């Protein structure tokens, strides 16, 4: 803590300010205005806005994170085995059941290496990882854009596929809903997006229970199935029924007659089980501390559960000979559950429960995308590849723009494909395996650059994951190219091009804003200041602009009216004189072609023609009620300002005047004497001191007296860094419920750890600075944050 210094620094600082009767600083409170209808609706739907300090409270534990970030991975165990059998059965018939388990083991090998690879990613990037961040830091932004585009495609398709599968499951249970499947998918997307817009914790509360019910019922089915299989009581489907996939003929050899192409195609189909694995590394920041450790544990638990479920379902399918149907109903999982649970009352209840939980998890699998893509989009937007709105946390501290954008694109995709899961599944998983490959390769380079402990072993793990993922990706593209994978080959480069254009625009704008900065700061300023006021009518808005012009200490003030209607111009001139405004000259400028933008630019150029003037153009800007304003009035003021701003040494200034209906009260600062503060739904932070604290040697700021040493507690509402006669200084405004004072630190350009919004205890002698109560170099202590 700094020592109190009331010596020369104090005196020097004091002499630089005008001495006035000391007074307590008023609290800097929110400016309360009547909230818009849209804001009130948002508050009603999403809940009150969360303040930034609540971000720590929004972070979640491992069980909730597992449900939010891995619902997609868990749901894939419901259809990955069926996807493999859908390839194998038409090729080799009953021999497919002998191959499905080996294929599943190969998928598990990839899962193990991908999991180990992302454990390294989280360790190396403990705040935010994923293929995009890894590629950006190791290979540069070029490959990072490919990773981002691939994952964007995968996240979007995850929503479409999972929602379609869930809606199909619901329609299978209730056939009357079949004609409305697409409408149902749209409703599901809106519902999941709504849940995520309410906040991370709210989404966890909503989606955790269905995820764990599905996992529990799956483990129960596998356990009962193993028990019944060991004791020889597990039924077997002994023939292919009507509507199933046409069965091929088994052959000889290691693959039982299946070609290498068919085997790899089945392997690629089973690889869909790994989609969503990336989400945990992208969402490390949602975990409670220690974030990297909790994320790594959750990733391991997720992979173990997925591997167990996938292998269990494939094993039971091999034993029961559950065969996929062309219509998709009943599913392989449903057939396994019926065989395992039997026909008893309890068995039927468990069977129906599993079907319901499966439908729920298939639908909620989309939540992985709504949890993972916003973080990825925020990383890309921070680097200039997306609009900056994707970096802004919204009403409930989530990246609302990305959530809404994902929902809109998903709805368009679902409507365009008529919610056909088979059309969508062909495009699935290519993007995510591209991300796996890039992340693994990037980590190999990272290990070679950093050469940390055991870097060779860790590089080998990431390298193996990259090779395996790349092999799966190539297999997907080759085996499913004619089934729709060709569109991904086109879409990803198009997205990369879009990202590149965003980046080019962003860099060009920044370069334009930075160009000549040093020369502008030191350029010789014009000696004359001319003020022009653009006048359309004589009213309160015009007089407000005129009064503002009179305090600018300009060399000349001139009012201008562009004449497009002679009668209106004459009436305006008469009103100008009769209104007592004749002290300011009014010029009527002919504008027969009614091109006001050209006329405004020309008159400003004329004012600048002497080469030694700065011209300020005041434009009365009338703000009308939202609905009637845009309908009844034009936006000429903003249009004129846009033109004038392009001229050197010309500054357009919009002078706003709100046109208020008679029934609407004017907005006022909270606590203005003689007025009632308007109500607002905004949360307020309460820096007030409790009675216990006051009794314990703490004085409220309103009760402070000059030259007395005392202790105060409050919230830092603002920090000002400045320089006085070449000496740096820092001043913090400290407020409690009664008022505020300044904590001044002469000679210090910054106070380590002192930030706006934090609670601070300060002890020192009360002095006067600039007419306000202050402490110079007080003793200080940072206190825990509290909210009201």
CORRADA-V673179 format. One record per residue. N is the residue number from 1. PSI is psi in radians with two decimals (NA if undefined). D_CENTER is the distance of its C-alpha to the mean C-alpha in Angstrom with 2 decimals. Layout:
BEGIN
n;psi;d_center
N;PSI;D_CENTER
N;PSI;D_CENTER
END
This chain:
BEGIN
n;psi;d_center
1;2.45;38.06
2;2.57;39.68
3;2.63;43.21
4;2.38;44.10
5;1.92;45.83
6;0.39;47.89
7;-2.28;50.02
8;-0.67;49.99
9;-0.68;46.22
10;-0.87;46.35
11;-0.76;49.24
12;-0.73;47.85
13;-0.69;44.53
14;-0.71;46.48
15;-0.26;48.70
16;-0.02;45.80
17;2.62;44.97
18;2.29;46.92
19;2.20;48.47
20;2.92;47.98
21;2.22;48.59
22;2.54;45.78
23;2.74;43.26
24;2.42;40.21
25;2.38;36.92
26;2.64;35.31
27;2.41;32.01
28;1.65;28.93
29;2.89;27.53
30;2.47;25.04
31;1.89;26.58
32;2.24;26.88
33;2.74;26.87
34;2.18;27.19
35;2.57;23.77
36;2.75;23.15
37;-0.70;23.71
38;-0.64;20.21
39;-0.69;18.88
40;-0.65;21.58
41;-0.74;20.75
42;-0.73;17.09
43;-0.70;18.52
44;-0.69;20.97
45;-0.75;18.71
46;-0.27;15.78
47;2.98;17.83
48;2.65;18.03
49;2.55;15.13
50;2.41;14.38
51;2.84;15.24
52;-0.60;13.78
53;-0.33;16.80
54;-0.05;15.82
55;-0.70;13.05
56;-0.66;15.96
57;-0.37;17.20
58;-0.23;14.05
59;2.65;14.67
60;2.79;16.81
61;3.10;20.06
62;-0.79;21.20
63;-0.75;22.53
64;-0.71;19.43
65;-0.65;17.23
66;-0.72;19.89
67;-0.71;19.58
68;-0.76;15.81
69;-0.13;15.44
70;0.26;18.89
71;-0.59;19.79
72;-0.81;19.84
73;-0.79;22.14
74;-0.71;24.34
75;-0.48;24.73
76;-0.40;25.98
77;-0.28;29.07
78;-0.37;30.08
79;-0.15;30.52
80;-0.77;30.74
81;-0.74;34.46
82;-0.66;35.13
83;-0.68;33.55
84;-0.79;35.93
85;-0.55;38.91
86;-0.41;38.19
87;-0.71;38.99
88;-0.73;41.82
89;-0.84;43.84
90;-0.35;44.76
91;-0.79;45.82
92;0.14;47.84
93;-2.30;48.21
94;-0.41;48.85
95;-0.28;48.38
96;-0.59;44.63
97;-0.32;44.72
98;-0.38;46.22
99;-0.38;43.53
100;-0.63;40.39
101;-0.81;40.46
102;-0.70;41.01
103;-0.72;38.15
104;-0.67;35.95
105;-0.70;37.12
106;-0.70;36.08
107;-0.68;32.56
108;-0.63;32.60
109;-0.80;33.74
110;-0.73;30.71
111;-0.75;28.49
112;-0.81;30.23
113;-0.67;29.76
114;-0.72;26.11
115;-0.83;25.49
116;-0.64;27.58
117;-0.78;25.76
118;-0.38;22.31
119;-0.68;24.00
120;-0.65;24.95
121;-0.82;21.49
122;-0.65;20.12
123;-0.71;23.22
124;-0.50;22.86
125;1.35;19.14
126;-0.21;18.79
127;-0.68;15.39
128;2.09;13.49
129;-2.50;15.57
130;2.90;15.84
131;-0.66;17.80
132;-0.89;15.71
133;-0.74;15.96
134;-0.84;19.55
135;-0.70;20.63
136;-0.72;19.33
137;-0.31;21.23
138;-0.75;24.31
139;-0.17;24.88
140;3.12;22.96
141;-0.34;20.41
142;-0.97;22.67
143;-0.50;22.39
144;-0.63;18.73
145;-0.64;18.12
146;-0.76;20.25
147;-0.78;18.34
148;-0.79;14.97
149;-0.74;16.86
150;-0.76;18.62
151;-0.59;15.73
152;-0.77;13.94
153;-0.79;17.35
154;-0.79;17.79
155;-0.72;14.63
156;-0.77;15.56
157;-0.54;19.14
158;-0.77;18.44
159;-0.87;17.26
160;-0.80;20.29
161;-0.83;22.79
162;-0.71;22.04
163;-0.73;21.94
164;-0.75;25.11
165;-0.72;26.82
166;-0.72;26.14
167;-0.65;27.47
168;-0.70;30.47
169;-0.71;31.23
170;-0.74;31.23
171;-0.55;33.47
172;-0.66;35.77
173;-0.61;36.24
174;1.51;36.73
175;-0.46;38.26
176;-0.31;38.40
177;-0.10;34.62
178;-0.77;34.96
179;-0.26;35.12
180;0.36;31.85
181;-0.79;29.73
182;-0.71;27.43
183;-0.71;26.97
184;-0.72;26.26
185;-0.68;23.53
186;-0.75;21.79
187;-0.72;22.16
188;-0.77;20.79
189;-0.80;17.57
190;-0.71;17.14
191;-0.76;18.02
192;-0.69;15.58
193;-0.73;12.63
194;-0.76;14.13
195;-0.66;14.47
196;-0.55;10.85
197;-0.38;10.02
198;-0.14;12.72
199;2.78;11.04
200;-0.80;11.36
201;-0.69;15.02
202;-0.70;15.82
203;-0.69;14.63
204;-0.75;16.79
205;-0.63;19.69
206;-0.73;19.52
207;-0.13;19.33
208;-0.78;21.22
209;-0.87;24.66
210;-0.62;24.89
211;-0.81;23.81
212;-0.53;26.49
213;-0.71;29.04
214;-0.83;28.72
215;-0.76;29.07
216;-0.76;32.01
217;-0.60;33.76
218;-0.77;33.42
219;-0.65;34.93
220;-0.79;37.64
221;-0.78;38.47
222;-0.74;38.69
223;-0.83;40.78
224;-0.69;43.15
225;-0.73;43.36
226;-0.75;44.39
227;-0.84;46.89
228;-0.57;48.43
229;-0.68;48.48
230;-0.68;50.34
231;0.19;52.90
232;0.44;53.34
233;0.35;52.15
234;2.07;49.12
235;2.70;49.84
236;2.32;49.57
237;1.99;49.02
238;-0.12;52.18
239;2.84;51.84
240;2.13;49.44
241;3.11;49.25
242;2.41;48.78
243;-0.12;45.38
244;2.97;44.31
245;2.40;43.53
246;2.33;46.86
247;2.37;48.13
248;-2.92;49.24
249;2.28;52.08
250;2.64;51.84
251;-2.88;53.45
252;3.06;54.52
253;3.11;52.90
254;-0.66;49.97
255;0.22;47.49
256;0.66;50.04
257;-0.21;50.26
258;2.38;46.60
259;2.85;46.01
260;-0.64;43.65
261;-0.80;41.48
262;-0.74;41.33
263;-0.79;40.66
264;-0.60;37.77
265;-0.71;36.40
266;-0.71;36.52
267;-0.76;34.90
268;-0.70;32.02
269;-0.70;31.65
270;-0.40;31.54
271;-0.25;28.83
272;-0.29;26.34
273;-0.36;26.46
274;-0.08;24.29
275;2.35;21.23
276;-0.13;18.17
277;-0.54;19.69
278;-0.43;17.07
279;-0.64;14.26
280;-0.72;15.69
281;-0.55;15.81
282;-0.51;12.16
283;0.52;11.35
284;-0.60;14.07
285;-0.21;12.21
286;-0.19;12.13
287;2.70;15.92
288;2.77;18.45
289;2.53;20.65
290;2.06;22.12
291;-0.89;18.84
292;-0.73;20.38
293;-0.79;23.40
294;-0.66;21.72
295;-0.72;19.47
296;-0.73;22.66
297;-0.77;24.66
298;-0.68;22.23
299;-0.75;22.24
300;-0.82;26.04
301;-0.77;26.42
302;-0.81;24.29
303;-0.67;26.40
304;-0.78;29.62
305;-0.80;28.92
306;-0.83;27.98
307;-0.72;31.06
308;-0.79;33.30
309;-0.76;32.22
310;-0.81;32.50
311;-0.66;35.86
312;-0.80;37.11
313;-0.76;36.40
314;-0.70;37.91
315;-0.77;40.92
316;-0.60;41.57
317;-0.68;41.24
318;-0.62;43.81
319;-0.75;46.16
320;-0.22;45.85
321;0.65;45.64
322;2.19;42.88
323;2.39;42.52
324;2.52;39.67
325;2.60;40.58
326;-0.63;40.05
327;-0.20;38.54
328;-0.01;36.17
329;2.16;37.89
330;2.69;38.92
331;2.86;36.46
332;-0.73;37.77
333;-0.70;36.00
334;-0.72;37.65
335;-0.72;41.03
336;-0.79;40.66
337;-0.70;39.81
338;-0.70;42.83
339;-0.67;45.08
340;-0.83;43.88
341;-0.33;43.91
342;-2.96;47.09
343;0.11;48.55
344;2.95;49.24
345;-0.81;47.66
346;-0.71;45.35
347;-0.74;44.58
348;-0.68;43.69
349;-0.78;41.44
350;-0.65;39.60
351;-0.83;39.41
352;-0.70;37.93
353;-0.77;35.48
354;-0.70;34.25
355;-0.73;33.87
356;-0.79;31.84
357;-0.61;29.59
358;-0.76;29.21
359;-0.73;28.19
360;-0.78;25.59
361;-0.59;24.10
362;-0.67;24.19
363;-0.80;22.17
364;-0.15;19.69
365;-0.47;19.32
366;-0.37;16.65
367;-0.48;14.50
368;-0.71;14.26
369;-0.73;12.39
370;-0.38;9.97
371;-0.60;9.55
372;-0.75;9.82
373;-0.69;8.47
374;-0.66;4.62
375;-0.76;6.08
376;-0.76;8.61
377;-0.64;6.97
378;-0.65;5.68
379;-0.82;9.32
380;-0.70;10.84
381;-0.61;9.61
382;-0.49;10.90
383;0.06;14.07
384;0.15;14.45
385;-0.17;14.20
386;2.85;11.59
387;2.58;11.27
388;-0.31;9.95
389;-0.38;8.00
390;-0.19;5.19
391;-0.10;5.48
392;2.21;5.82
393;2.38;5.37
394;-2.65;7.35
395;-0.70;10.72
396;0.54;10.48
397;0.45;8.20
398;2.84;5.38
399;1.45;2.00
400;-0.67;5.33
401;-0.78;6.06
402;-0.67;5.48
403;-0.81;7.21
404;-0.74;9.75
405;-0.75;10.39
406;-0.72;11.10
407;-0.76;13.28
408;-0.83;15.12
409;-0.70;15.93
410;-0.73;17.03
411;-0.76;19.24
412;-0.76;20.78
413;-0.73;21.55
414;-0.74;23.08
415;-0.70;25.18
416;-0.61;26.31
417;0.06;27.53
418;0.58;28.81
419;0.59;26.86
420;1.87;29.27
421;-0.53;28.02
422;-0.54;30.70
423;-0.68;29.56
424;-0.61;25.99
425;-0.46;27.09
426;-0.43;28.88
427;-0.03;25.67
428;2.60;24.05
429;-0.24;23.49
430;-0.78;24.43
431;-0.75;20.93
432;-0.64;20.31
433;-0.48;23.76
434;-0.74;23.17
435;-0.75;20.24
436;-0.77;22.63
437;-0.80;25.27
438;-0.71;23.33
439;-0.78;21.96
440;-0.80;25.53
441;-0.69;27.16
442;-0.67;24.84
443;-0.57;25.64
444;-0.82;29.32
445;-0.66;29.15
446;-0.78;27.31
447;-0.66;30.17
448;-0.52;32.76
449;-0.71;31.32
450;-0.58;30.94
451;0.90;33.87
452;-3.12;32.95
453;2.35;35.06
454;0.57;35.78
455;-0.53;33.82
456;-0.78;36.15
457;-0.74;35.61
458;-0.64;31.84
459;-0.64;31.97
460;-0.69;34.19
461;-0.86;31.72
462;-0.65;28.83
463;-0.76;31.31
464;-0.72;32.62
465;-0.68;29.17
466;-0.75;28.55
467;-0.81;31.97
468;-0.77;31.70
469;-0.70;28.26
470;-0.69;29.55
471;-0.74;32.64
472;-0.71;30.76
473;-0.81;28.61
474;-0.71;31.83
475;-0.75;33.49
476;-0.88;30.80
477;-0.76;31.09
478;-0.85;34.90
479;-0.42;35.57
480;0.27;33.10
481;-0.84;33.34
482;-0.22;35.50
483;0.07;33.55
484;-0.19;30.49
485;-0.39;29.13
486;-0.51;30.31
487;-0.61;27.46
488;-0.66;24.93
489;-0.47;27.19
490;-0.75;26.74
491;-0.74;23.10
492;-0.86;21.79
493;-0.61;23.85
494;-0.75;22.82
495;-0.70;19.10
496;-0.72;20.16
497;-0.71;22.14
498;-0.79;19.32
499;-0.71;17.18
500;-0.71;20.43
501;-0.73;21.00
502;-0.79;17.66
503;-0.74;18.54
504;-0.77;22.07
505;-0.76;21.19
506;-0.82;18.92
507;-0.66;21.74
508;-0.73;24.39
509;-0.76;22.91
510;-0.67;22.62
511;-0.70;26.13
512;-0.65;27.47
513;-0.42;26.14
514;-0.29;27.66
515;2.28;30.88
516;0.39;33.98
517;-0.79;32.23
518;-0.74;35.19
519;-0.62;37.79
520;-0.70;36.21
521;-0.54;36.15
522;0.16;39.87
523;2.65;41.11
524;2.19;44.07
525;2.60;43.08
526;2.61;45.11
527;-0.32;47.91
528;2.56;47.72
529;2.00;45.07
530;2.42;45.44
531;2.21;43.57
532;2.40;43.48
533;2.11;42.51
534;2.12;41.81
535;2.24;43.54
536;-0.55;43.38
537;2.79;45.02
538;1.91;46.42
539;-3.03;44.23
540;-0.67;42.36
541;-0.73;39.45
542;-0.77;41.99
543;-0.63;43.88
544;-0.77;40.70
545;-0.68;40.05
546;-0.76;43.73
547;-0.65;43.69
548;-0.66;40.70
549;-0.60;42.66
550;-0.31;45.61
551;0.06;43.79
552;-0.06;42.59
553;0.81;46.05
554;2.77;46.22
555;-0.50;49.41
556;2.55;49.39
557;2.16;47.62
558;2.34;48.13
559;2.39;46.95
560;2.43;46.57
561;2.20;46.73
562;2.07;46.50
563;1.90;49.28
564;-0.21;48.38
565;1.96;50.62
566;-0.71;53.91
567;-0.74;54.57
568;-0.67;51.15
569;-0.74;51.71
570;-0.74;55.13
571;-0.65;53.83
572;-0.76;51.05
573;-0.70;53.67
574;-0.74;55.85
575;-0.60;53.02
576;-0.77;52.17
577;-0.80;55.74
578;-0.42;56.33
579;0.03;53.13
580;0.43;54.40
581;0.16;51.89
582;-0.27;54.65
583;-0.46;54.24
584;2.12;51.36
585;2.46;52.64
586;2.14;51.26
587;2.33;51.43
588;1.97;51.45
589;2.23;50.32
590;2.32;51.34
591;1.20;48.51
592;-0.52;50.33
593;-0.06;47.79
594;0.39;45.07
595;1.46;42.65
596;-0.61;41.24
597;-0.76;38.73
598;-0.76;41.64
599;-0.72;43.85
600;-0.74;41.36
601;-0.69;40.86
602;-0.74;44.64
603;-0.58;45.51
604;-0.69;43.08
605;-0.70;44.55
606;-0.73;47.97
607;-0.46;46.99
608;-0.05;45.77
609;-0.37;48.89
610;-0.18;50.74
611;0.10;48.32
612;0.61;48.08
613;2.57;45.89
614;2.24;42.38
615;2.15;41.64
616;2.21;39.28
617;1.95;38.86
618;2.20;38.09
619;1.91;36.76
620;2.24;36.87
621;1.81;33.61
622;2.17;34.14
623;1.97;31.14
624;2.89;32.08
625;2.57;30.64
626;-0.88;27.61
627;-0.87;29.40
628;-0.47;32.82
629;-0.88;31.63
630;-0.41;30.13
631;-0.69;33.01
632;-0.27;35.95
633;2.63;35.14
634;-3.13;34.19
635;0.76;31.79
636;-0.67;34.59
637;-0.82;33.71
638;-0.63;30.35
639;-0.73;32.07
640;-0.69;34.90
641;-0.64;32.65
642;-0.69;30.93
643;-0.81;34.40
644;-0.60;35.80
645;-0.30;32.91
646;-0.19;34.02
647;2.43;37.39
648;2.47;38.15
649;0.43;39.05
650;2.26;37.97
651;1.91;35.34
652;2.40;34.38
653;1.99;33.58
654;2.16;32.43
655;1.72;34.20
656;2.49;32.28
657;2.04;34.32
658;2.14;32.91
659;1.84;35.32
660;2.31;35.33
661;2.67;37.15
662;-0.50;40.02
663;-0.19;38.57
664;2.15;35.25
665;2.63;35.46
666;2.49;34.36
667;2.38;31.34
668;2.66;32.67
669;2.50;31.55
670;2.34;31.73
671;0.13;35.15
672;2.24;37.06
673;2.39;40.75
674;0.03;42.37
675;2.75;39.22
676;2.18;37.07
677;2.46;33.39
678;2.61;31.20
679;2.61;29.17
680;2.67;25.40
681;-0.01;22.86
682;2.44;20.86
683;2.58;21.17
684;2.49;23.48
685;2.33;23.96
686;1.83;27.59
687;0.33;29.24
688;2.69;32.65
689;2.31;35.25
690;2.84;36.85
691;-0.60;40.63
692;-0.71;40.94
693;-0.69;39.32
694;-0.71;41.59
695;-0.29;44.60
696;0.68;43.68
697;0.22;44.43
698;2.33;41.40
699;2.41;42.17
700;2.56;40.06
701;-0.63;39.45
702;-0.34;41.45
703;0.16;44.46
704;2.62;44.54
705;2.56;47.77
706;2.51;48.52
707;0.29;49.84
708;2.42;49.10
709;2.25;47.20
710;3.09;44.64
711;2.36;41.31
712;2.73;38.27
713;2.35;34.88
714;-3.00;31.86
715;2.38;28.28
716;1.98;27.57
717;-0.40;26.29
718;2.73;26.52
719;2.31;27.75
720;2.14;29.83
721;2.21;30.95
722;-3.12;34.07
723;2.35;37.43
724;1.99;40.87
725;0.72;43.82
726;-0.05;41.95
727;2.15;41.05
728;2.64;37.36
729;2.71;36.40
730;2.33;33.49
731;2.24;33.48
732;2.35;31.23
733;2.04;31.41
734;2.27;31.91
735;2.47;31.96
736;-2.92;33.22
737;-0.34;34.03
738;-0.31;37.15
739;-2.82;35.99
740;2.87;35.04
741;2.94;36.68
742;2.38;35.97
743;1.96;35.95
744;2.32;37.30
745;1.47;37.49
746;2.52;39.79
747;0.06;39.83
748;2.11;36.38
749;-0.32;33.52
750;2.70;30.94
751;1.92;31.04
752;2.27;29.32
753;-0.19;26.88
754;2.08;27.17
755;2.73;23.91
756;2.48;23.21
757;-0.11;22.58
758;2.74;24.67
759;2.39;27.98
760;2.44;31.08
761;2.22;34.79
762;2.44;37.05
763;2.24;40.84
764;-3.03;43.14
765;2.31;45.71
766;2.19;44.75
767;-3.06;45.59
768;2.23;45.04
769;2.10;42.78
770;0.64;42.53
771;0.09;43.95
772;2.78;41.42
773;2.49;41.66
774;2.87;40.36
775;2.35;40.83
776;2.16;41.52
777;0.97;40.29
778;2.79;39.93
779;2.44;39.51
780;2.73;35.98
781;2.33;34.04
782;2.33;30.34
783;2.80;29.88
784;2.58;27.28
785;2.46;24.67
786;2.56;25.43
787;2.72;23.89
788;NA;25.85
END
